[in-house]
Amino acid sequence: MTMKIIDRLRKQSLLMVALLATITMAKAQLSGGGEANPDLLTNMEVLKEFRENRFGMFIHWGPVALRGEEIGWSRSRQVPEEDYDNLYKEFNPILFNAAEWVQIAKQAGMKYIVLTTRHHDGFSLWDSEYSDYDMANTPYGKGVVKELADECKKQGLDFGIYYSILDWWHPDYPKTRTATYYERDSPEKIPMADRGNMVRYVQYMKNQLKELIELTDPSMIWFDGGWEWPWTHELGMDLYAYLRGLKDDMLINNRIDKALHGVRIKEISNPEDYAGDYQTPEQRIGEFNNDIPWETCMTIADQWAWKPNDKMKSKKECIQTLLQTVGGDGNLLFNVGPMLDGRIEQRQIDRLKEMGDWLKVNGEAVYGTRGGPYLPTDHLVSTHKDNKIYLHLFKREGANLSLPFAKGTKINKAYFLDGEIPVQIEQDKESVTISLPTGLPDDIASVLVLELNKPANDINIIKRVNY
Ligand code: JFZ
C-alpha cells in the first residue's frame, strides 16, 4: 500500500474524528435561550464546572421560620394571610452567621449554595430598592444575601440565587392564590381588580434580578413558580435573554420557562425549544441522562423551610441518594431550612458532616465524574473519570459480582478506594467477575475502582441492568 494511500487514509480518519467531535459538541451545545433565541446557547464552561461540582446546598429561609410552617404554601392556609404577611416585623435572626453556613456546607462536601432570595410569599431576603417587604424593614434591619454570597466566594464555593416567578403577595401579580381561592388557574375566574399588572410585575422582577446579579455575581439562577397562567413561554425566553445579557457566565435552570414541573425529562419531546440550561427533578432522583444536564433538588427533612422536629433522612438514605444521583449523571441540591434565629439545626449539621466524612474518603469517585457506564440499580451505581470506573456497592449480593464489560478494554487493576485494598478479578471477552470480600469496607457504600488501559468515557453506557 503506497505511502500516498496511507497518508490519505490517515487524513480521512483525522477528518472523521474531527467531524465526530464537532457533532458531539453541537449535540451537547444545549439550547439555553429556547426557540426564540436560537443562537443563545448554554455557557458550556460554567456547565462543566457545575457538573464537576455534583453536590450543593439548597437553603429555604424566611420570616415563616417564626411559625415553623412551609414557606410560601402555608400562606392563607396554616398561617392566615394577615399573620403571614406581618411576620417580617418580628423576624430578627441575630444568630445568622454566613461563615458558619458556608463552613457547614463545606464540611458536608458541598461545592455550591443556592439561597431562596424571594420565595412564593414575595418576601425579599436582601435590602431591595424595589420593595419595602424586605430584610431592611425587619428588626434585623439588613440583608443576608450579599453576606452569604461574599462568604461563598471567600471559602471557594459557587453561589446561586433562587427566585420565585410567582408572588402570591405582590399587588401587581394576579391574585391566583388567596384564602378563598386555590390557584385560580385562569384569568376569567379573577375579578378585574385582582388581575394585577403583569407588564409592571415583569419589570419589577427584572429590576430585582439585576439588583441581585450586581449584588452577588451568581453562578446560577434557580427559578421556580412558573407553572401558573400569568407566566408564559415567551416571557420565559425573554427573561432568559435579558439575564444572559446582564451576565453571560451563568447558568439558569429550566423553571425560567414553562418548565414542565414534575414532568420526566424523557417526556419532553422538544426540550431545546424551552429556555433553561438544566432540568430540575424535585424530591425524586432523576433518571439516568448523560445528555441533558439535570439536578435533583431534595429536602434533608420533609419540609423545605424549617419545621420543629421534622422527620430527617438517615445517614444511609442521604449518602445513597447522592450516589444514585451522580450515578445517573446528575447533581444533587440538598436542602436545609435554617431556624428563626438564623442557626441551622445541630442534627442537620451532624447529618451533613456524615456525608462529608464519606466524601473525604471517596470524593474521587464523585467530583468531576460522569455517571455510568453501568445504569444505577438499588445496590450498585457507577461513575467514571479518566481511565477509572468507580463501582459504588451498597450491598454484597454474593461472593462474586459479574458485570458485562466492553470488548477490547483491559482492566489493569481493581481495588477498594478506601485503603486501596486489591480485589481479585477475572476478565474474559465480554465480562468481568469480581471476587468480593465477605464484608464490604463500608456498609453504606463501598467504592471499587477498575483501572483501565484506556479512558473510561470511551465505554458505552451498558443498558442491561441485571447485575
Ligand atoms: C417548588 C416550590 O413550590 C417549593 O416550595 C420549593 O421551593 C421547591 C424547590 O419547588 O415546589 C414544587 C414545584 C413544582 C411542583 C411541586 C412542588 N410540581 O410541579 O409538581
Residues whose N, C-alpha, C, O or C-beta is under 5 A from the ligand:
A	BS01	JFZ	I71 D224 H261 G262 W304
